[in-house]
Amino acid sequence: MKICIVSDSHDHRDHLAAAVTEARQLGAQAVLHCGDLVAPSTLHAIIPLGLPVHIVHGNNTGDLFHLSKLAQKAENRVHYYGQDGSFILHGRRIFIVHYPHYAKAMALTGDYDFVCNGHEHHAVIERIKNIKGGETLRIDPGTVGGVSAPATYVFGDLEKMEFEIRKVTLPKAPPDRQQAWA
């Protein structure tokens, strides 16, 4: 199973849609969003793509009431966990949270195959030695919204446990919608 990991979209619908659309074309079957979505309506840019979305809030929480309402509609396929989420996809134990210090602490437990976080606006994939004698991957996809850093996301293969940081490429506007600068 392939997945798309995003964070820190900060209402940048076009960037979020571009990342998820590209990941879906590459075979992604689920989206993990590590917080700072902000306005729940931002999800309307990706819900039509039909992928389940696993999401936590961040420090820019936005309207949590409406995010919860959006998640209650089964047809949206939105799984909202609150501050943090623990779930299994394709047999892999996953933990998502917004804050890196929290993610690093959870990686140390050895209870998860990988943990994901956002907040730093800097994409990182690292191995953390855990207390069970193994390693746990910590993945920060950076800011899909391109806020104070290049827009990035992570594309992952859960079967192979391979992950790569990818740049978000926005589609070019048709000629009739491009702004002419004099």
Secondary structure, DSSP 4 states (H G I P E B T S, - for coil): -EEEEE---TT-HHHHHHHHHHHHHTTEEEEEE-S---SGGGGGGTGGG---EEE---SS---HHHHHHHHH-GGG-EEE-TTEEEEEETTEEEEEES-HHHHHHHHHTT--SEEE--SSSS-EEEEEE-TTSSEEEEEE--BTT-SSS-BEEEEEETTTTEEEEEE--PPPPPGGGSPP--
